[in-house]
Amino acid sequence: MAQAAVAPGLDSLAGMDARADTLTKLEKLSEEIDAALSRRKSNGFLRRAIKNWRRGREIPVAAAIACRMMESEPTLLAAHYRPRKTGRPKAA
């Protein structure tokens, strides 16, 4: 006797793990979007703080602490500040 042909279902065509793979991809994408939005918000705060600092309105607490430490410890300033040398770099 001949076997009856069974029509393949969607799960067998796409694979049983297609749903799980799609869900994990969506979760990763949502995490990336959340991280990007968080960075955008943080950058906005940073821009506002820098603008206020340049205008002399208020100095952020972390910047004030860093400035005080660099005033009191000259080697700390020397470690971070490297004056730019003028001219082209020497050929190797």
Secondary structure, 3 states (H helix, E strand, C coil): CCCCCCCCCHHHHHCCCHHHHHHHHHHHHHHHHHHHHHHHHHHHHHHHHHHHHHHCCCCCHHHHHHHHHHHHCHHHHHHHCCCCCCCCCCCC
